[in-house]
């Protein structure tokens, strides 16, 4: 039997300009201290050509 995953996949989108279309997919732990915190990371946006803050957003549902 497969071991239960200890992380979830989350999508990061730019905080100030989400219309750029840039997104990052990251892993977030399901156990521990960081579970209740929303992810926020400073990463490079190639459309804006600068580093911006990216915030967590739910992944879209799977299509059937």
mmJSON file of the N, C-alpha and C atoms, coordinates in Angstrom:
{"data_MODEL":{"atom_site":{
"group_PDB":["ATOM","ATOM","ATOM","ATOM","ATOM","ATOM","ATOM","ATOM","ATOM","ATOM","ATOM","ATOM","ATOM","ATOM","ATOM","ATOM","ATOM","ATOM","ATOM","ATOM","ATOM","ATOM","ATOM","ATOM","ATOM","ATOM","ATOM","ATOM","ATOM","ATOM","ATOM","ATOM","ATOM","ATOM","ATOM","ATOM","ATOM","ATOM","ATOM","ATOM","ATOM","ATOM","ATOM","ATOM","ATOM","ATOM","ATOM","ATOM","ATOM","ATOM","ATOM","ATOM","ATOM","ATOM","ATOM","ATOM","ATOM","ATOM","ATOM","ATOM","ATOM","ATOM","ATOM","ATOM","ATOM","ATOM","ATOM","ATOM","ATOM","ATOM","ATOM","ATOM","ATOM","ATOM","ATOM","ATOM","ATOM","ATOM","ATOM","ATOM","ATOM","ATOM","ATOM","ATOM","ATOM","ATOM","ATOM","ATOM","ATOM","ATOM","ATOM","ATOM","ATOM","ATOM","ATOM","ATOM","ATOM","ATOM","ATOM","ATOM","ATOM","ATOM","ATOM","ATOM","ATOM","ATOM","ATOM","ATOM","ATOM","ATOM","ATOM","ATOM","ATOM","ATOM","ATOM","ATOM","ATOM","ATOM","ATOM","ATOM","ATOM","ATOM","ATOM","ATOM","ATOM","ATOM","ATOM","ATOM","ATOM","ATOM","ATOM","ATOM","ATOM","ATOM","ATOM","ATOM","ATOM","ATOM","ATOM","ATOM","ATOM","ATOM","ATOM","ATOM","ATOM","ATOM","ATOM","ATOM","ATOM","ATOM","ATOM","ATOM","ATOM","ATOM","ATOM","ATOM","ATOM","ATOM","ATOM","ATOM","ATOM","ATOM","ATOM","ATOM","ATOM","ATOM","ATOM","ATOM","ATOM","ATOM","ATOM","ATOM","ATOM","ATOM","ATOM","ATOM","ATOM","ATOM","ATOM","ATOM","ATOM","ATOM","ATOM","ATOM","ATOM","ATOM","ATOM","ATOM","ATOM","ATOM","ATOM","ATOM"],
"id":[1,2,3,4,5,6,7,8,9,10,11,12,13,14,15,16,17,18,19,20,21,22,23,24,25,26,27,28,29,30,31,32,33,34,35,36,37,38,39,40,41,42,43,44,45,46,47,48,49,50,51,52,53,54,55,56,57,58,59,60,61,62,63,64,65,66,67,68,69,70,71,72,73,74,75,76,77,78,79,80,81,82,83,84,85,86,87,88,89,90,91,92,93,94,95,96,97,98,99,100,101,102,103,104,105,106,107,108,109,110,111,112,113,114,115,116,117,118,119,120,121,122,123,124,125,126,127,128,129,130,131,132,133,134,135,136,137,138,139,140,141,142,143,144,145,146,147,148,149,150,151,152,153,154,155,156,157,158,159,160,161,162,163,164,165,166,167,168,169,170,171,172,173,174,175,176,177,178,179,180,181,182,183,184,185,186,187,188,189,190,191,192],
"type_symbol":["N","C","C","N","C","C","N","C","C","N","C","C","N","C","C","N","C","C","N","C","C","N","C","C","N","C","C","N","C","C","N","C","C","N","C","C","N","C","C","N","C","C","N","C","C","N","C","C","N","C","C","N","C","C","N","C","C","N","C","C","N","C","C","N","C","C","N","C","C","N","C","C","N","C","C","N","C","C","N","C","C","N","C","C","N","C","C","N","C","C","N","C","C","N","C","C","N","C","C","N","C","C","N","C","C","N","C","C","N","C","C","N","C","C","N","C","C","N","C","C","N","C","C","N","C","C","N","C","C","N","C","C","N","C","C","N","C","C","N","C","C","N","C","C","N","C","C","N","C","C","N","C","C","N","C","C","N","C","C","N","C","C","N","C","C","N","C","C","N","C","C","N","C","C","N","C","C","N","C","C","N","C","C","N","C","C","N","C","C","N","C","C"],
"label_atom_id":["N","CA","C","N","CA","C","N","CA","C","N","CA","C","N","CA","C","N","CA","C","N","CA","C","N","CA","C","N","CA","C","N","CA","C","N","CA","C","N","CA","C","N","CA","C","N","CA","C","N","CA","C","N","CA","C","N","CA","C","N","CA","C","N","CA","C","N","CA","C","N","CA","C","N","CA","C","N","CA","C","N","CA","C","N","CA","C","N","CA","C","N","CA","C","N","CA","C","N","CA","C","N","CA","C","N","CA","C","N","CA","C","N","CA","C","N","CA","C","N","CA","C","N","CA","C","N","CA","C","N","CA","C","N","CA","C","N","CA","C","N","CA","C","N","CA","C","N","CA","C","N","CA","C","N","CA","C","N","CA","C","N","CA","C","N","CA","C","N","CA","C","N","CA","C","N","CA","C","N","CA","C","N","CA","C","N","CA","C","N","CA","C","N","CA","C","N","CA","C","N","CA","C","N","CA","C","N","CA","C","N","CA","C","N","CA","C","N","CA","C","N","CA","C"],
"label_alt_id":[null,null,null,null,null,null,null,null,null,null,null,null,null,null,null,null,null,null,null,null,null,null,null,null,null,null,null,null,null,null,null,null,null,null,null,null,null,null,null,null,null,null,null,null,null,null,null,null,null,null,null,null,null,null,null,null,null,null,null,null,null,null,null,null,null,null,null,null,null,null,null,null,null,null,null,null,null,null,null,null,null,null,null,null,null,null,null,null,null,null,null,null,null,null,null,null,null,null,null,null,null,null,null,null,null,null,null,null,null,null,null,null,null,null,null,null,null,null,null,null,null,null,null,null,null,null,null,null,null,null,null,null,null,null,null,null,null,null,null,null,null,null,null,null,null,null,null,null,null,null,null,null,null,null,null,null,null,null,null,null,null,null,null,null,null,null,null,null,null,null,null,null,null,null,null,null,null,null,null,null,null,null,null,null,null,null,null,null,null,null,null,null],
"label_comp_id":["UNK","UNK","UNK","UNK","UNK","UNK","UNK","UNK","UNK","UNK","UNK","UNK","UNK","UNK","UNK","UNK","UNK","UNK","UNK","UNK","UNK","UNK","UNK","UNK","UNK","UNK","UNK","UNK","UNK","UNK","UNK","UNK","UNK","UNK","UNK","UNK","UNK","UNK","UNK","UNK","UNK","UNK","UNK","UNK","UNK","UNK","UNK","UNK","UNK","UNK","UNK","UNK","UNK","UNK","UNK","UNK","UNK","UNK","UNK","UNK","UNK","UNK","UNK","UNK","UNK","UNK","UNK","UNK","UNK","UNK","UNK","UNK","UNK","UNK","UNK","UNK","UNK","UNK","UNK","UNK","UNK","UNK","UNK","UNK","UNK","UNK","UNK","UNK","UNK","UNK","UNK","UNK","UNK","UNK","UNK","UNK","UNK","UNK","UNK","UNK","UNK","UNK","UNK","UNK","UNK","UNK","UNK","UNK","UNK","UNK","UNK","UNK","UNK","UNK","UNK","UNK","UNK","UNK","UNK","UNK","UNK","UNK","UNK","UNK","UNK","UNK","UNK","UNK","UNK","UNK","UNK","UNK","UNK","UNK","UNK","UNK","UNK","UNK","UNK","UNK","UNK","UNK","UNK","UNK","UNK","UNK","UNK","UNK","UNK","UNK","UNK","UNK","UNK","UNK","UNK","UNK","UNK","UNK","UNK","UNK","UNK","UNK","UNK","UNK","UNK","UNK","UNK","UNK","UNK","UNK","UNK","UNK","UNK","UNK","UNK","UNK","UNK","UNK","UNK","UNK","UNK","UNK","UNK","UNK","UNK","UNK","UNK","UNK","UNK","UNK","UNK","UNK"],
"label_asym_id":["A","A","A","A","A","A","A","A","A","A","A","A","A","A","A","A","A","A","A","A","A","A","A","A","A","A","A","A","A","A","A","A","A","A","A","A","A","A","A","A","A","A","A","A","A","A","A","A","A","A","A","A","A","A","A","A","A","A","A","A","A","A","A","A","A","A","A","A","A","A","A","A","A","A","A","A","A","A","A","A","A","A","A","A","A","A","A","A","A","A","A","A","A","A","A","A","A","A","A","A","A","A","A","A","A","A","A","A","A","A","A","A","A","A","A","A","A","A","A","A","A","A","A","A","A","A","A","A","A","A","A","A","A","A","A","A","A","A","A","A","A","A","A","A","A","A","A","A","A","A","A","A","A","A","A","A","A","A","A","A","A","A","A","A","A","A","A","A","A","A","A","A","A","A","A","A","A","A","A","A","A","A","A","A","A","A","A","A","A","A","A","A"],
"label_entity_id":["1","1","1","1","1","1","1","1","1","1","1","1","1","1","1","1","1","1","1","1","1","1","1","1","1","1","1","1","1","1","1","1","1","1","1","1","1","1","1","1","1","1","1","1","1","1","1","1","1","1","1","1","1","1","1","1","1","1","1","1","1","1","1","1","1","1","1","1","1","1","1","1","1","1","1","1","1","1","1","1","1","1","1","1","1","1","1","1","1","1","1","1","1","1","1","1","1","1","1","1","1","1","1","1","1","1","1","1","1","1","1","1","1","1","1","1","1","1","1","1","1","1","1","1","1","1","1","1","1","1","1","1","1","1","1","1","1","1","1","1","1","1","1","1","1","1","1","1","1","1","1","1","1","1","1","1","1","1","1","1","1","1","1","1","1","1","1","1","1","1","1","1","1","1","1","1","1","1","1","1","1","1","1","1","1","1","1","1","1","1","1","1"],
"label_seq_id":[1,1,1,2,2,2,3,3,3,4,4,4,5,5,5,6,6,6,7,7,7,8,8,8,9,9,9,10,10,10,11,11,11,12,12,12,13,13,13,14,14,14,15,15,15,16,16,16,17,17,17,18,18,18,19,19,19,20,20,20,21,21,21,22,22,22,23,23,23,24,24,24,25,25,25,26,26,26,27,27,27,28,28,28,29,29,29,30,30,30,31,31,31,32,32,32,33,33,33,34,34,34,35,35,35,36,36,36,37,37,37,38,38,38,39,39,39,40,40,40,41,41,41,42,42,42,43,43,43,44,44,44,45,45,45,46,46,46,47,47,47,48,48,48,49,49,49,50,50,50,51,51,51,52,52,52,53,53,53,54,54,54,55,55,55,56,56,56,57,57,57,58,58,58,59,59,59,60,60,60,61,61,61,62,62,62,63,63,63,64,64,64],
"pdbx_PDB_ins_code":[null,null,null,null,null,null,null,null,null,null,null,null,null,null,null,null,null,null,null,null,null,null,null,null,null,null,null,null,null,null,null,null,null,null,null,null,null,null,null,null,null,null,null,null,null,null,null,null,null,null,null,null,null,null,null,null,null,null,null,null,null,null,null,null,null,null,null,null,null,null,null,null,null,null,null,null,null,null,null,null,null,null,null,null,null,null,null,null,null,null,null,null,null,null,null,null,null,null,null,null,null,null,null,null,null,null,null,null,null,null,null,null,null,null,null,null,null,null,null,null,null,null,null,null,null,null,null,null,null,null,null,null,null,null,null,null,null,null,null,null,null,null,null,null,null,null,null,null,null,null,null,null,null,null,null,null,null,null,null,null,null,null,null,null,null,null,null,null,null,null,null,null,null,null,null,null,null,null,null,null,null,null,null,null,null,null,null,null,null,null,null,null],
"Cartn_x":[0.838,0.0,0.894,0.475,1.269,1.203,2.3,2.37,1.622,0.898,0.153,1.128,0.82,1.681,1.707,2.862,2.992,3.031,2.643,2.605,1.47,1.093,0.097,0.743,0.275,0.749,-0.089,0.578,-0.095,0.435,-0.384,-0.032,0.275,1.381,1.729,1.505,0.799,0.568,1.072,1.414,1.905,0.861,1.325,0.421,-0.187,0.619,0.134,-0.432,0.172,-0.279,-0.511,-1.631,-1.889,-2.189,-2.469,-2.799,-1.584,-0.372,0.806,0.816,0.113,0.043,1.169,2.113,3.214,2.738,3.111,2.749,3.834,3.955,4.876,4.059,4.454,3.835,4.836,4.417,5.304,4.635,5.437,4.92,4.786,3.635,3.382,3.145,3.785,3.603,2.176,1.686,0.352,0.415,1.603,1.788,2.835,2.725,3.739,3.251,4.202,3.889,3.386,3.813,3.492,2.17,1.382,0.127,-0.866,-1.0,-2.003,-1.551,-0.263,0.248,0.069,-0.249,-0.322,1.09,1.431,2.76,2.909,4.076,4.387,5.879,6.247,7.654,7.976,9.199,9.671,10.402,9.856,10.419,10.453,11.145,11.315,10.123,9.582,8.505,9.111,9.23,9.871,9.074,7.765,6.965,7.284,7.361,7.685,9.186,9.982,11.451,11.954,11.346,11.798,11.279,11.812,11.356,10.104,9.097,7.847,7.417,6.479,5.944,4.873,4.973,3.99,3.25,1.921,1.102,0.4,0.019,-0.612,-2.036,-2.381,-3.736,-4.051,-5.321,-5.698,-5.486,-5.12,-4.967,-6.348,-6.472,-7.773,-8.141,-9.435,-9.844,-9.485,-9.325,-9.013,-10.227,-9.988,-11.1,-11.309,-12.546,-12.848,-13.182],
"Cartn_y":[-1.165,0.0,1.243,2.257,3.472,4.306,4.967,5.835,7.137,7.651,8.891,10.055,10.931,12.066,13.045,13.637,14.602,16.03,16.222,17.561,17.673,18.919,19.211,20.11,20.036,20.942,22.214,23.348,24.644,25.481,26.399,27.274,28.653,29.257,30.609,31.541,32.645,33.64,34.99,35.932,37.244,37.971,38.588,39.255,40.523,41.342,42.629,42.56,41.737,41.677,40.234,39.628,38.227,38.031,39.121,38.996,38.714,38.676,38.371,36.922,36.038,34.638,33.778,34.361,33.594,32.885,31.613,30.874,29.863,29.548,28.533,27.476,26.212,25.118,24.685,24.705,24.366,23.335,22.693,21.726,22.396,22.17,22.716,21.553,21.538,20.426,20.368,19.144,18.967,18.78,18.624,18.476,19.475,19.915,20.785,22.21,23.119,24.498,25.332,25.021,25.872,25.535,24.659,24.233,25.391,26.166,27.227,28.499,28.661,29.864,29.781,30.921,30.991,31.189,30.46,30.593,31.951,32.547,33.824,33.817,33.849,33.781,34.87,35.35,36.347,35.6,35.654,34.932,35.843,35.372,36.151,35.977,37.076,37.055,37.47,36.534,36.868,37.858,37.968,38.926,40.351,40.556,41.871,42.134,41.07,41.133,41.702,41.249,41.638,40.642,40.724,39.866,40.483,39.652,40.096,39.06,39.429,38.505,37.638,36.327,35.364,34.825,34.691,34.195,32.908,32.144,30.837,30.97,30.097,30.002,28.529,28.153,26.748,26.294,25.029,24.449,24.277,24.427,24.188,22.716,22.394,20.985,20.227,18.921,18.079,17.968,17.949,17.738,16.242,15.83,14.405,14.04],
"Cartn_z":[0.0,0.0,0.0,-0.727,-0.85,0.428,0.724,1.888,1.598,2.588,2.413,2.237,1.314,1.011,2.187,2.44,3.524,2.987,1.739,1.176,0.161,-0.147,-1.167,-2.209,-3.431,-4.465,-4.417,-4.426,-4.405,-5.558,-6.006,-7.111,-6.553,-6.994,-6.587,-7.767,-7.533,-8.573,-8.066,-8.966,-8.517,-7.675,-6.608,-5.673,-6.278,-6.918,-7.409,-8.825,-9.703,-11.097,-11.519,-11.104,-11.466,-12.949,-13.679,-15.097,-15.987,-15.417,-16.234,-16.701,-15.991,-16.402,-15.868,-15.148,-14.581,-13.325,-13.176,-11.97,-11.658,-10.398,-9.917,-9.186,-9.323,-8.591,-7.52,-6.252,-5.139,-4.242,-3.392,-2.424,-1.069,-0.41,0.92,1.868,3.033,3.967,4.51,4.757,5.332,6.843,7.388,8.831,9.29,10.523,11.085,11.293,11.472,11.823,10.649,9.431,8.288,7.61,8.206,7.591,7.508,8.576,8.616,7.901,7.662,7.007,5.498,4.879,3.429,2.89,1.85,1.274,0.6,0.763,0.12,-0.157,-1.44,-1.817,-2.827,-2.767,-3.728,-4.831,-6.04,-7.173,-8.387,-9.432,-10.653,-11.582,-12.073,-13.065,-14.407,-15.371,-16.646,-17.491,-17.28,-18.043,-17.59,-16.283,-15.726,-15.692,-15.821,-15.779,-14.457,-13.365,-12.035,-11.007,-9.796,-8.712,-8.085,-7.862,-7.243,-6.213,-5.343,-4.346,-4.986,-4.766,-5.231,-4.017,-4.124,-3.019,-3.425,-2.423,-2.628,-3.154,-4.083,-4.602,-4.772,-4.605,-4.754,-6.193,-6.345,-7.673,-8.297,-9.613,-10.254,-10.178,-10.162,-10.076,-11.349,-11.211,-12.357,-13.263,-14.559,-15.492,-15.675,-15.814,-15.939,-17.353],
"occupancy":[1.0,1.0,1.0,1.0,1.0,1.0,1.0,1.0,1.0,1.0,1.0,1.0,1.0,1.0,1.0,1.0,1.0,1.0,1.0,1.0,1.0,1.0,1.0,1.0,1.0,1.0,1.0,1.0,1.0,1.0,1.0,1.0,1.0,1.0,1.0,1.0,1.0,1.0,1.0,1.0,1.0,1.0,1.0,1.0,1.0,1.0,1.0,1.0,1.0,1.0,1.0,1.0,1.0,1.0,1.0,1.0,1.0,1.0,1.0,1.0,1.0,1.0,1.0,1.0,1.0,1.0,1.0,1.0,1.0,1.0,1.0,1.0,1.0,1.0,1.0,1.0,1.0,1.0,1.0,1.0,1.0,1.0,1.0,1.0,1.0,1.0,1.0,1.0,1.0,1.0,1.0,1.0,1.0,1.0,1.0,1.0,1.0,1.0,1.0,1.0,1.0,1.0,1.0,1.0,1.0,1.0,1.0,1.0,1.0,1.0,1.0,1.0,1.0,1.0,1.0,1.0,1.0,1.0,1.0,1.0,1.0,1.0,1.0,1.0,1.0,1.0,1.0,1.0,1.0,1.0,1.0,1.0,1.0,1.0,1.0,1.0,1.0,1.0,1.0,1.0,1.0,1.0,1.0,1.0,1.0,1.0,1.0,1.0,1.0,1.0,1.0,1.0,1.0,1.0,1.0,1.0,1.0,1.0,1.0,1.0,1.0,1.0,1.0,1.0,1.0,1.0,1.0,1.0,1.0,1.0,1.0,1.0,1.0,1.0,1.0,1.0,1.0,1.0,1.0,1.0,1.0,1.0,1.0,1.0,1.0,1.0,1.0,1.0,1.0,1.0,1.0,1.0],
"B_iso_or_equiv":[0.0,0.0,0.0,0.0,0.0,0.0,0.0,0.0,0.0,0.0,0.0,0.0,0.0,0.0,0.0,0.0,0.0,0.0,0.0,0.0,0.0,0.0,0.0,0.0,0.0,0.0,0.0,0.0,0.0,0.0,0.0,0.0,0.0,0.0,0.0,0.0,0.0,0.0,0.0,0.0,0.0,0.0,0.0,0.0,0.0,0.0,0.0,0.0,0.0,0.0,0.0,0.0,0.0,0.0,0.0,0.0,0.0,0.0,0.0,0.0,0.0,0.0,0.0,0.0,0.0,0.0,0.0,0.0,0.0,0.0,0.0,0.0,0.0,0.0,0.0,0.0,0.0,0.0,0.0,0.0,0.0,0.0,0.0,0.0,0.0,0.0,0.0,0.0,0.0,0.0,0.0,0.0,0.0,0.0,0.0,0.0,0.0,0.0,0.0,0.0,0.0,0.0,0.0,0.0,0.0,0.0,0.0,0.0,0.0,0.0,0.0,0.0,0.0,0.0,0.0,0.0,0.0,0.0,0.0,0.0,0.0,0.0,0.0,0.0,0.0,0.0,0.0,0.0,0.0,0.0,0.0,0.0,0.0,0.0,0.0,0.0,0.0,0.0,0.0,0.0,0.0,0.0,0.0,0.0,0.0,0.0,0.0,0.0,0.0,0.0,0.0,0.0,0.0,0.0,0.0,0.0,0.0,0.0,0.0,0.0,0.0,0.0,0.0,0.0,0.0,0.0,0.0,0.0,0.0,0.0,0.0,0.0,0.0,0.0,0.0,0.0,0.0,0.0,0.0,0.0,0.0,0.0,0.0,0.0,0.0,0.0,0.0,0.0,0.0,0.0,0.0,0.0],
"pdbx_formal_charge":[null,null,null,null,null,null,null,null,null,null,null,null,null,null,null,null,null,null,null,null,null,null,null,null,null,null,null,null,null,null,null,null,null,null,null,null,null,null,null,null,null,null,null,null,null,null,null,null,null,null,null,null,null,null,null,null,null,null,null,null,null,null,null,null,null,null,null,null,null,null,null,null,null,null,null,null,null,null,null,null,null,null,null,null,null,null,null,null,null,null,null,null,null,null,null,null,null,null,null,null,null,null,null,null,null,null,null,null,null,null,null,null,null,null,null,null,null,null,null,null,null,null,null,null,null,null,null,null,null,null,null,null,null,null,null,null,null,null,null,null,null,null,null,null,null,null,null,null,null,null,null,null,null,null,null,null,null,null,null,null,null,null,null,null,null,null,null,null,null,null,null,null,null,null,null,null,null,null,null,null,null,null,null,null,null,null,null,null,null,null,null,null],
"auth_seq_id":[1,1,1,2,2,2,3,3,3,4,4,4,5,5,5,6,6,6,7,7,7,8,8,8,9,9,9,10,10,10,11,11,11,12,12,12,13,13,13,14,14,14,15,15,15,16,16,16,17,17,17,18,18,18,19,19,19,20,20,20,21,21,21,22,22,22,23,23,23,24,24,24,25,25,25,26,26,26,27,27,27,28,28,28,29,29,29,30,30,30,31,31,31,32,32,32,33,33,33,34,34,34,35,35,35,36,36,36,37,37,37,38,38,38,39,39,39,40,40,40,41,41,41,42,42,42,43,43,43,44,44,44,45,45,45,46,46,46,47,47,47,48,48,48,49,49,49,50,50,50,51,51,51,52,52,52,53,53,53,54,54,54,55,55,55,56,56,56,57,57,57,58,58,58,59,59,59,60,60,60,61,61,61,62,62,62,63,63,63,64,64,64],
"auth_comp_id":["UNK","UNK","UNK","UNK","UNK","UNK","UNK","UNK","UNK","UNK","UNK","UNK","UNK","UNK","UNK","UNK","UNK","UNK","UNK","UNK","UNK","UNK","UNK","UNK","UNK","UNK","UNK","UNK","UNK","UNK","UNK","UNK","UNK","UNK","UNK","UNK","UNK","UNK","UNK","UNK","UNK","UNK","UNK","UNK","UNK","UNK","UNK","UNK","UNK","UNK","UNK","UNK","UNK","UNK","UNK","UNK","UNK","UNK","UNK","UNK","UNK","UNK","UNK","UNK","UNK","UNK","UNK","UNK","UNK","UNK","UNK","UNK","UNK","UNK","UNK","UNK","UNK","UNK","UNK","UNK","UNK","UNK","UNK","UNK","UNK","UNK","UNK","UNK","UNK","UNK","UNK","UNK","UNK","UNK","UNK","UNK","UNK","UNK","UNK","UNK","UNK","UNK","UNK","UNK","UNK","UNK","UNK","UNK","UNK","UNK","UNK","UNK","UNK","UNK","UNK","UNK","UNK","UNK","UNK","UNK","UNK","UNK","UNK","UNK","UNK","UNK","UNK","UNK","UNK","UNK","UNK","UNK","UNK","UNK","UNK","UNK","UNK","UNK","UNK","UNK","UNK","UNK","UNK","UNK","UNK","UNK","UNK","UNK","UNK","UNK","UNK","UNK","UNK","UNK","UNK","UNK","UNK","UNK","UNK","UNK","UNK","UNK","UNK","UNK","UNK","UNK","UNK","UNK","UNK","UNK","UNK","UNK","UNK","UNK","UNK","UNK","UNK","UNK","UNK","UNK","UNK","UNK","UNK","UNK","UNK","UNK","UNK","UNK","UNK","UNK","UNK","UNK"],
"auth_asym_id":["A","A","A","A","A","A","A","A","A","A","A","A","A","A","A","A","A","A","A","A","A","A","A","A","A","A","A","A","A","A","A","A","A","A","A","A","A","A","A","A","A","A","A","A","A","A","A","A","A","A","A","A","A","A","A","A","A","A","A","A","A","A","A","A","A","A","A","A","A","A","A","A","A","A","A","A","A","A","A","A","A","A","A","A","A","A","A","A","A","A","A","A","A","A","A","A","A","A","A","A","A","A","A","A","A","A","A","A","A","A","A","A","A","A","A","A","A","A","A","A","A","A","A","A","A","A","A","A","A","A","A","A","A","A","A","A","A","A","A","A","A","A","A","A","A","A","A","A","A","A","A","A","A","A","A","A","A","A","A","A","A","A","A","A","A","A","A","A","A","A","A","A","A","A","A","A","A","A","A","A","A","A","A","A","A","A","A","A","A","A","A","A"],
"auth_atom_id":["N","CA","C","N","CA","C","N","CA","C","N","CA","C","N","CA","C","N","CA","C","N","CA","C","N","CA","C","N","CA","C","N","CA","C","N","CA","C","N","CA","C","N","CA","C","N","CA","C","N","CA","C","N","CA","C","N","CA","C","N","CA","C","N","CA","C","N","CA","C","N","CA","C","N","CA","C","N","CA","C","N","CA","C","N","CA","C","N","CA","C","N","CA","C","N","CA","C","N","CA","C","N","CA","C","N","CA","C","N","CA","C","N","CA","C","N","CA","C","N","CA","C","N","CA","C","N","CA","C","N","CA","C","N","CA","C","N","CA","C","N","CA","C","N","CA","C","N","CA","C","N","CA","C","N","CA","C","N","CA","C","N","CA","C","N","CA","C","N","CA","C","N","CA","C","N","CA","C","N","CA","C","N","CA","C","N","CA","C","N","CA","C","N","CA","C","N","CA","C","N","CA","C","N","CA","C","N","CA","C","N","CA","C","N","CA","C","N","CA","C","N","CA","C"],
"pdbx_PDB_model_num":[1,1,1,1,1,1,1,1,1,1,1,1,1,1,1,1,1,1,1,1,1,1,1,1,1,1,1,1,1,1,1,1,1,1,1,1,1,1,1,1,1,1,1,1,1,1,1,1,1,1,1,1,1,1,1,1,1,1,1,1,1,1,1,1,1,1,1,1,1,1,1,1,1,1,1,1,1,1,1,1,1,1,1,1,1,1,1,1,1,1,1,1,1,1,1,1,1,1,1,1,1,1,1,1,1,1,1,1,1,1,1,1,1,1,1,1,1,1,1,1,1,1,1,1,1,1,1,1,1,1,1,1,1,1,1,1,1,1,1,1,1,1,1,1,1,1,1,1,1,1,1,1,1,1,1,1,1,1,1,1,1,1,1,1,1,1,1,1,1,1,1,1,1,1,1,1,1,1,1,1,1,1,1,1,1,1,1,1,1,1,1,1]
}}}
